[in-house]
Amino acid sequence: MEAETDVVLEVNDLQTHFFTRLGIVKAVDGVSFNVRKGETLGIVGESGCGKTMTARSLLRLVPKPSGRIVNGQILLKGEDLLQKSEKEMRSIRGRRISMIMQDPQTSLNPLFTIGNQLREALGQEYKETSKNMAQRAIDALQSVNVAAPERRIHDYPFQMSGGMKQRVVGAIAMSCEPDILIADEPTTALDVTIQLQYLRLLKEIQANTGLAIIFITHDFGVVARMCDRVAVMYAGRIVEQGPVREIFDHPSHPYTEALIASVPKLEEQVDWLYSIEGQPPLLMNLPEGCRFAPRCPAARDRCTAEYPSTYSIGDSHTADCWRMDPAW
Amino acid sequence: MVIQASEPLVRVDNLKKYFRVTKGLVLMKTVGYVQAVDDISFTIEEGETFGLVGESGCGKTTTSKLLLRIETPTDGQIRVDGEDIQAFKGENLKEYRTKVGAVFQDPWSSLSPRMRVRDIVAEPLVVNRNMSRADVQSRVAEVLEQVGLHSQQADNYPHEFSGGQRQRIAVASALAPQPKLIILDEPVSALDVSIRAQVMNLLKELQQQYNVAFLLIAHNLATVRYMAHRTAVMYLGEIVEQGETESLFKDPLHPYTKALFSAALPSHPDLIREDIVLAGEVPSPLNPPSGCRFHTRCPFAMEKCSTEVPEYKQVDSDHGVSCFLY
């Protein structure tokens, strides 16, 4: 039972669809996962596979009016977020679940100082004198290793470098001590040496606070560096999920296998990279059976006819692939 | 003029590019210079891939612009096929432009949305070569097939293609005038992971077939290791280390190269290295640090590093470094 109570967030069969004039776009189509306290779950996939929409669904920030969460459950410590009113959601966003976006330039308001923006975020949680609030803002900056925070809180975003701005975004996200942090490609816009500093900072904060992190990325390197568990998404569904070493050592879905094989390695010289032919399908007209079947080298008739069930391979490692079926 | 067999395709000697920083609208007083590229030298052989790595603002892109003759160097010389490219004018310049092509990072902004693929690919031929219409058309069809597209797709517009296909169109356009050198400025970083391998493999294949040289600019070290024969590492406008890709990756010498490698993301959770974690950020190229430019962040900095500039030393037949440690 111990492990059960550790689960901070549980998502069951989440479906987010977009209703457009041309048809229904199934951006998220039956996604289930959970995250435990102090754990980092990586959601990996290519652009358009639904990873960002999954994250936005968790915060109920799906673009309206075309987008709608049509099915599923999002249980934050046992409470279903899909049953909450909009007012209740407002007190959850930023306070219990916060999010860091890819581009710090667009997530900060260029017209306000960062101290101002930090105080706004802190004001959600704390109602204190303005002197105390200023001190809290300085502390928040300090916690993300910004040098000379007393001076920095008077800066505008344009006066800071990209890495520094992303730290400020991190400080805002962490200001109300949330249970879960959703990081949507937070380091893609940063340089390598700055990226490493940022990833280490997130790890450090996590070790100190027991924060659960959902890390959305397309980069298996970030996964290897950061995550405890990985969920691989393809065309709106999680096709494989498991502990990070399991996924790297025994990728079981052909897509995961191909994706890992197609990334050039820093540690060794390769003559020829494996490449996946074709492109991901449009989410509008999804193929009948397995969505990867048209690009899959191992595909058989059954794959195009019917979506595979989820097979369990070892400890908490699952894959949606007919190859796992004994009758294959 | 006899070109010796040993003369490389591209020879860059002591190249410098300073951008003037001015203050005031009318008088434009010069308040300083951004030393974007400061005294770099390298060579590229025919049919070779030369990789340039470094963080943003280190001068990689300025170097490529100088080679493309979009910018004029402050000092130094670029020789292609033994000829100084600054001396080119008129017909010679057009000739030079057919010799050197470019593929940029983002195929969404580098292809004109109002032109058909046929015209995009044909543009370098029409502008720089006097070819008959029929010849242009047949060449367009030919290169489109070479990059793995169908010649029937020539009538489509760029928006009808996916990212990987657009980058193939950009490659086709660069390849059309049969250049000797193509500058690849982050050619795959805007593409999806599963598409990157396709484009990288295509580039390698084309190089083998047509013996074209590449100047590859990238920040992803694994990409450079896969593609490049020789690699140079840039920091704040200077080349701090260059050499054979294999020897550079197996045995990085300069502390900055080492730091870059340990900051690069591992390909497996058991391969996390991080022996060196750099503090701080890249200083401004407007006022670069004295002595060795890296000394402010270097974990091995000695006293003389802040006062003297380390000379570039050859440590191996094809591996050199600018650092007092060697």
HADDOCK unambig.tbl for C-alpha pairs under 7 A between the chains (distance, minus, plus):
assign (segid A and resid 46 and name CA) (segid B and resid 192 and name CA) 5.89 0.50 0.50
assign (segid A and resid 46 and name CA) (segid B and resid 193 and name CA) 6.52 0.50 0.50
assign (segid A and resid 47 and name CA) (segid B and resid 192 and name CA) 6.65 0.50 0.50
assign (segid A and resid 191 and name CA) (segid B and resid 55 and name CA) 5.85 0.50 0.50
assign (segid A and resid 191 and name CA) (segid B and resid 56 and name CA) 6.72 0.50 0.50
assign (segid A and resid 192 and name CA) (segid B and resid 263 and name CA) 6.10 0.50 0.50
assign (segid A and resid 192 and name CA) (segid B and resid 264 and name CA) 6.35 0.50 0.50
assign (segid A and resid 193 and name CA) (segid B and resid 260 and name CA) 6.51 0.50 0.50
assign (segid A and resid 193 and name CA) (segid B and resid 263 and name CA) 5.48 0.50 0.50
assign (segid A and resid 193 and name CA) (segid B and resid 278 and name CA) 6.62 0.50 0.50
assign (segid A and resid 196 and name CA) (segid B and resid 263 and name CA) 5.68 0.50 0.50
assign (segid A and resid 218 and name CA) (segid B and resid 193 and name CA) 6.97 0.50 0.50
assign (segid A and resid 220 and name CA) (segid B and resid 267 and name CA) 6.96 0.50 0.50
assign (segid A and resid 221 and name CA) (segid B and resid 265 and name CA) 4.69 0.50 0.50
assign (segid A and resid 221 and name CA) (segid B and resid 266 and name CA) 5.17 0.50 0.50
assign (segid A and resid 221 and name CA) (segid B and resid 267 and name CA) 5.39 0.50 0.50
assign (segid A and resid 222 and name CA) (segid B and resid 265 and name CA) 6.23 0.50 0.50
assign (segid A and resid 224 and name CA) (segid B and resid 266 and name CA) 6.40 0.50 0.50
assign (segid A and resid 224 and name CA) (segid B and resid 267 and name CA) 6.66 0.50 0.50
assign (segid A and resid 224 and name CA) (segid B and resid 268 and name CA) 5.42 0.50 0.50
assign (segid A and resid 224 and name CA) (segid B and resid 269 and name CA) 4.32 0.50 0.50
assign (segid A and resid 225 and name CA) (segid B and resid 265 and name CA) 6.63 0.50 0.50
assign (segid A and resid 225 and name CA) (segid B and resid 266 and name CA) 6.65 0.50 0.50
assign (segid A and resid 225 and name CA) (segid B and resid 269 and name CA) 5.99 0.50 0.50
assign (segid A and resid 225 and name CA) (segid B and resid 272 and name CA) 6.67 0.50 0.50
assign (segid A and resid 245 and name CA) (segid B and resid 269 and name CA) 6.68 0.50 0.50
assign (segid A and resid 248 and name CA) (segid B and resid 268 and name CA) 6.61 0.50 0.50
assign (segid A and resid 259 and name CA) (segid B and resid 194 and name CA) 6.14 0.50 0.50
assign (segid A and resid 262 and name CA) (segid B and resid 194 and name CA) 6.68 0.50 0.50
assign (segid A and resid 262 and name CA) (segid B and resid 197 and name CA) 5.66 0.50 0.50
assign (segid A and resid 263 and name CA) (segid B and resid 197 and name CA) 6.95 0.50 0.50
assign (segid A and resid 264 and name CA) (segid B and resid 222 and name CA) 5.41 0.50 0.50
assign (segid A and resid 264 and name CA) (segid B and resid 223 and name CA) 6.04 0.50 0.50
assign (segid A and resid 264 and name CA) (segid B and resid 226 and name CA) 6.22 0.50 0.50
assign (segid A and resid 265 and name CA) (segid B and resid 222 and name CA) 5.26 0.50 0.50
assign (segid A and resid 265 and name CA) (segid B and resid 267 and name CA) 6.11 0.50 0.50
assign (segid A and resid 266 and name CA) (segid B and resid 221 and name CA) 6.47 0.50 0.50
assign (segid A and resid 266 and name CA) (segid B and resid 222 and name CA) 4.30 0.50 0.50
assign (segid A and resid 266 and name CA) (segid B and resid 225 and name CA) 6.69 0.50 0.50
assign (segid A and resid 269 and name CA) (segid B and resid 225 and name CA) 6.80 0.50 0.50
assign (segid A and resid 269 and name CA) (segid B and resid 226 and name CA) 6.53 0.50 0.50
assign (segid A and resid 270 and name CA) (segid B and resid 226 and name CA) 6.40 0.50 0.50
assign (segid A and resid 273 and name CA) (segid B and resid 197 and name CA) 6.22 0.50 0.50
assign (segid A and resid 273 and name CA) (segid B and resid 201 and name CA) 6.93 0.50 0.50
assign (segid A and resid 274 and name CA) (segid B and resid 197 and name CA) 6.94 0.50 0.50
assign (segid A and resid 275 and name CA) (segid B and resid 194 and name CA) 6.74 0.50 0.50
assign (segid A and resid 275 and name CA) (segid B and resid 197 and name CA) 5.20 0.50 0.50
assign (segid A and resid 275 and name CA) (segid B and resid 198 and name CA) 5.47 0.50 0.50
assign (segid A and resid 276 and name CA) (segid B and resid 194 and name CA) 5.93 0.50 0.50
